[in-house]
Amino acid sequence: MLTTLMDGLLCCLTGKSANVVVPIETSEAADGYEFVEVKPGRVLRVRHIIPEREVVDEPRGPGGSVHRKRKITVYRNGQLLIEDLGDAARQELLHAQNGDTQPNCTVEVELADPLSNPTPTADPKADKTGSVVGTGGAATSPAPTLGSAPDLTQQPRKRRRKPKRTVVIDSERKITSCKGTHADVAVFFVHGVGGSLDIWGSQMDFFSRLGYEVIAPDLAGHGASSAPQIAAAYTFYALAEDMRAIFKRYARKRNILIGHSYGVSFCTFLAHEYPDQVHKVVMINGGGPTALEPSLCSIFNLPTCVLHCLSPCLAWSFLKAGFARQGAKEKQLLKDNNAFNVSSFVLRAMMSGQYWPEGDEVYHAEIPVPILLVHGMYDKFVPIEEDQRMAEILLLAFLKIINEGSHMVMMECPESVNTLLHEFFLWEPDSPPKSKPCPEIATKRPETAKIPTASNGGATPESKDETK
């Protein structure tokens, strides 16, 4: 503690950062570690594991197709109207908690203040493990029964509003199972602020043993990557271009992106930019679908030397907010996995560089990739309402809650997280049987077809009993 205070005082007097981070000296390049120069003088450490697969002629399954059609209208008063248009031949249904079905129609989302004007959602269906399962899309309120008179006092007043812009999304996507024996599958892991690729140790070891090719980079200034002493090197756009370079270097035909916290934004960026190459996405405690903007009243706006003096307090606060329990085991996890071990300069630049106005609700709603949301119940950084809001906005999403986890859930509950991820990798929707449409039905109300759920075995990956 005294050393920290003295270093901070020296930083204030000399005007130089007291803890400049340089790449960690490592001799692990032969053990799956590589150093990739994404730009001149900008080097990232990457752990790349190519398992020794047995040569097997295992054909890929036929998979299944998911069709979603939406109309998104953004109004000048800050409201977002999402209309699920469905398909003329088969209209998708949401399943309420009591087993009844309700057709998708419209939902209004208030952009300015999501907490004061919550979005109506379909009742989530809780599985036996305590996880909450939901599909991305609009939710509806129950329709009035036939023959009943409408209650005019309860109906909202209709006002003519001029839309700011309208976006129509018509996506039909084929989703297949991704097994470790498939050579065209690659799994990417992206950490957040203050982390390193080492926080994915349990996941990388687990999936590499199953035969998956795994790739995990250190962000600039983190782990053993180079740490430029210029704030512009840590903006969202600079880091996103780094991840683009890593993705283009290691990508296969079907790629799975897994992000944690701030790393979710980079996975979202890649999924939006490369929808044909990104097959599935996992977002772990990533927050809501809002545009990034740095806070003006944040402790990270303090001078670097002051942050350096406060680093012990910041580390203690991160331990308390990032883990459900704050014991010796959790402290050792932080130390072993090189988490929250960055310089004050990098930490300040990372927090102030989180500016991404394009990543708003419409940007997230346009992503056609199936997405699994994993949330730790005791997360104090990301409220569960933000992940629920993300599940509503995304085109095809499933939300799973781990009851004993917090923000660093992949380190706290590695077995549960690995099980959820693997089930999602293997999941594929059931293809409906092909049949000729009846001419009589074509002139009447179109038939409706069930979207399979966890109870009937198709639309959502099931959790095992060991998930908490």
N, C-alpha and C positions, 0 to 999 in steps of 0.2 A: 504494500500500500504506500509506504514512504517513498519507494523507488518510483512509483507511478506519479506521485505528487511532484517529485523533483524533476522527472522528465517533462511533466506538463509545464512547470515553471520555466525550464530551459527552453521549451518550445515557444512560450510567450515572449521570452527575452530575445531569442534569436530569430523568431519568425519562421522557423523551419519545423517540419513535423518531426516529432520525437520517435515515432515508430514507423518508419518507412518500410513497407513490405516488399520483399524481393522474393522471387521464386524459391521454394524450398529445395534445398539440395537433395536429390534423390537418385538412387541407382536402380529404381524399379522399372526402368524402361523395358527390360526384358520380361517383366511379369505382367504384361498387358498394358503398361503405361506408355503413352506416346506424347510428344510435344509437337503441337501443330501451330505453325505460324499463319494466323488468319490474315494478318496485315504485316507490312514491314515493321519489325520491332515489337509486334504484339503476338505473344506466344501463349497458347493455352495448353494446360495439361489435360489429357484425355485418357481415360481408362477404356480400353477396347478389348473385349474378350470374345474370341472366336472359338466356340467349343469344337471339340473333335467329334463330329457327328458320324454316325455309321451311315454308309451309303445304302439308303433304302428307297425303293421306288414306291413312295406313298402318295397316291393322288390326292389332290385337294378336294374337299367336299364341295357340293354344288352351292352351298351357302343359301342365303335368302335375300330378297329385296325388300326394302322399306321405302315407301313412297310418302312424302310429306309435301304439302302445298300450302303456302302461307301468303297472306297479304299484310304488310306492315305499313302503317300510316303514322307518320310523326307530325304532330300538330305544333303550332307556334307557341301554345301555352305550356309546352313541356310534356304533354301526354303522348303515350305510345299505345296505339291500338293494334293488336295482333288478331288476325282472323285466320283460323285454320279452315281452308277451303275444302280439304279432303279430296277424294277421288270420285269420279262419276260412277264407277263400278263398285267401289267399296269404300265406305266412309269409316274412318278410324274412330275408335271409341276409347274413352277414358273409363277406368273402373273405380267406382266409389268404394268407400271402406265397407259398406254394407252389402257389397256384391252387385248392386244395381249398376247399370251402364248409362252414361250420359254422352251424347254426341258433342264433339268439339265445335264451338262456334267462335265466340270472340272473347277477348279479355282486354281490359284497359290497364295500362301500367303508367304510373306517375313517375316521371324521370327525376324530378327535382328532389323529392323527399320520399324515399321508399318506405320509411318507417311510419310516417304520419298517414300515408295513403297506401296500405298494403294491397298487393295484387291478389285477386281471388284465385285460389288454386284448388285443384282436385284434392280430395282427402287422400293423404298418403296411405299406402298399405304397408303395415308393419309386418315383417316376417318373424320367424320364431327366434331369430338371433337379436332382435331389437333394432335391426337396421330398417331404415325407411327407404322405400322404393318408389320412385316417381318417374314418369316419362316427361321429357321436355315437350312443351306445347301449351296451348291455351287451355284454361279451365273454364267451367261454366257453372252457373247456378241452376238448380233444378227447375225444369219447365213446369208450368201450371198444369194441373190435371184437366182432362177433357170435360167440357160442360160447365166448368167453374168460371164465374165472372171475374175479369181482371180487377185487381185492386188499384184504382187510379191514384189513390193517395200514396201508394208505395212506389209507383213508377217515377223514375227520374225525369226531369224536364229535358226535352230534346232541344239542343241548341245547334245551330248551324256553325260549323267550325271550318275554317279554311286550312287544309293540310299543308304542312311545310314541304314534305316529300313523301312519296309512296314507293315501296319496294315489294315486288312479288317474287317469292322464292318457290320454285317448283323443282324438287329434288327427288330422284329415284335412285337409290344407292344399293349396290350389292355388297353384302357383308358376309365375310367368310370366317371360319375358325382359323386362328393363328397358333399353330403348334410349334414346339421346339424343334421338331424334325423337318420343318419347312425351311429350306435354305433362302427363301425370298423374304423372310421376316427379320426385322431389326428393331430392337427396343432401345429408346433413348431416355435417359434420366437427366433432368435439369433441376438444380437446386435453386434456392432463393438467396436473399440478402444474408450475409454472414455465414453461409454454409460452405460446403465443399462437396466434391464427388464422394467423399468418404461416408457421408450420411446415408448413402444408398448401399452400403456394404452388404447388409443382409439381403436386400432385393437382388443385387447383382450376382451374389453367390448362388442364391436360390434359382434364379432363372438361367444362369449359365450352366448349372448342373442339369437342368431340364433340356438343354440343347439350344437355348436362345442365344443369338448374337446380341450383346449388350454394349452400349456406348454411353459414357457419362463424362462430360467436360467440367472443368473448374471454370467458373466465370472469371473475367478479368479482375485482378486484385484479390482473388480468393484462392485458397489452397496453394498449389504450386504454380499457378499461372502468373504471368508478368503483371506488374502493378504500376501502370503509368502514373506519373505525378502531375496529372492534368485532369480537371473535373470533367471535361468534355468526353473523356474516355469511358465514362460510366453512365452516360445517358441511356435511356431505353433504346434509342435507335442504334447507338454504337454496339450495345450488347446484343441486340436483335440481329444485327449483321454478323456478329461473331457466331451466333447460333445458326444462322443461315449457312455460313461457310462450313460449320461442322456437319450440319445436316446434309448438305450437298456432297460432302466428302464420303460419308459413311452410309448414306441412305440405300435401302434396297427397294424392291417393288412394293412391298407392304410394310409400312413403318408404324410403330406404336410409340407415342410420345407420352411421357410421364413427367409432370411438373409438380413442384411443391412451392407454395406461397408465391413469391414474385416470379419464380420459374414457370408458373402457370401462364403468365402473360406471354412468355416467349413461345410456349407450346401453342397458345391460341394464335399467335402471329404466324407460325409455321403452318398450322392447320388451315388457316384462311388463305395463305399464299400457295400452298401445295395440297389442295384437297384430293387430288388423284393419287398422290404418293402417301399421304397420311391416312392410315386405315382406321385407327382408333386412338383415342386420347384419354388419359387419366389425369384428373385435376385433384390434387390433395390440398385441402385447406387453402384454396386460391382466392376466395372472396367473391364478391358480386360482379356482374357484367357492366362495370362502369369504367368510363374513361379515366386514365391515370392523370393525376395532377398533384404535385408536391404540396404538402401543407405549409402554410406560412407561419403557423404558430406551433412549431415542432422543436423538440429539444435538439434535434439533429441540425438545426440552423445555427447552433452555437459555434464559436470558433473551434478549430480542430484541437488546439491545445486544451481548451476547456473540456471537450469531449474525452480527450485522453485522460484527464484527471478524474473524470466520472466513469471511466471504463469499468472499474470494479462494480459500481452500482448498476451500470447497464447490463453487465454479465449476470448479476444476481437477479435483475428484473426479468431478463430473458429466460433464465432457468425457472423462475416462478410462473411466468406466463406461458412458457412453451411446453411445460411438462405437467401432467396431472399430479405427479408426486415429485417432491424435491429432496430426494435422498442421495446417498452416496452413489447408488447405481446410476442415477441420472447425471450426476456430476462427472462420473467416469465416462459415460456415453458422450458427453460434450467434448471431453478431453481426447478420447480415443478417435472420435470421428471428425476432429478438427473443425467443430462447429462454433460459430460466433468468435472466430479468431482472425479478425481482420483489423487493419489499422484504422485509426480514427478518421484519417483523411478519406480512405476508401468508403467507410461507412457513411460519412457525411455526403460524399459525392453520389453514392448509390441512392440515398434517400431523396436528395434534392434533384436527381436526374430522372425521377419517375414521372415523366411527362409524355403522355400518349393519348392525345385527344381523339384519335381515330378509333380507339378501342371501346366504343360505346355499346349500348344495347343492340343496335341494329347490326353492328359489326359481329357481335357474338351470335346473333340470331341467324346470320347468313352461313354459319359453319355447317356443312352437311355431314360432318363426321360424327359417328356415335361416341358419346363421352360418358365416362364413369366419374362421378363426383364422390370423393371420400372425405368425410369430415370427422374430426375428433371432438367428442361431446364436450370436453373441458377446454377447448381452444379459447383463449382469452384475446387472441389477436384477430381472429375472424369469427364473428357471430354466425350461428347456424342460419339465421335469416338471410344472410348474404348468399350462402350456398343454395338455399331453397329458391331464392330469386334467380340464381344462375340456372337452376334446373328448369324454371318456368320459361326463361328466355331462349335457351338452347333448343335447337330443332329436334334432337334426339338425345336425351340424357337420362341417367339413372343416378339417384342419390343414395349413398350408403353411409350410415353413421356407426362409428365404433365407440361404444359406450365408455370404454376405459382409456381412450386416447385423448391427446391434446394436440397442440400445433405440430409437434414432432412425432406424429402418430406412427410413422414408418420406423422410428427408432424405438418407440415404447412398445408397440404391439406388432413386431415384424411378422409373426406367423399369421395373424389375422389379415394384415395388409397383403401379404404374399398370396394368401388364399383368394381374397377378393380380386386381386389383379389377374391371377391365373384363370379364374372362372370367366372373367371378362375377356381375356385373350381368346379363350376357347368358344365363347358365345357366338352364335349365329342365329338369326331369326328363322322361323319355320316358313318355308315357301307354301303359300296356299295352293290347293289343287286347282289345276286348270280345268275350267268348264265353260261351255258355250253359254252366253247370256240368253235368257228367255225373252222372246220378243214382247210378251205381255208385260213382264216386269219392267222392261225398258221404258214403257210409257207411264209407269207408275213411279212411286217413291222408290229410289234405288235401295237395293239390299245393303245391309250392314254386315261387316265381317269383324270378328273379334281380333283385337291385338292380343296375342298370347301374353300372359303375365306369369309371375313366379309360381302361381298356383296351377296353371295349366301347361307350363313348360315351354316358353318360347321367347317372350319379349324381354325378360330381364334375367340376368345371371343370378342364380341362387347362391345364398351364403350358406356355409356349413355351420355346424353347431359350435365350432371353436371361435367363430367371430363374436366378439363381445360388443 
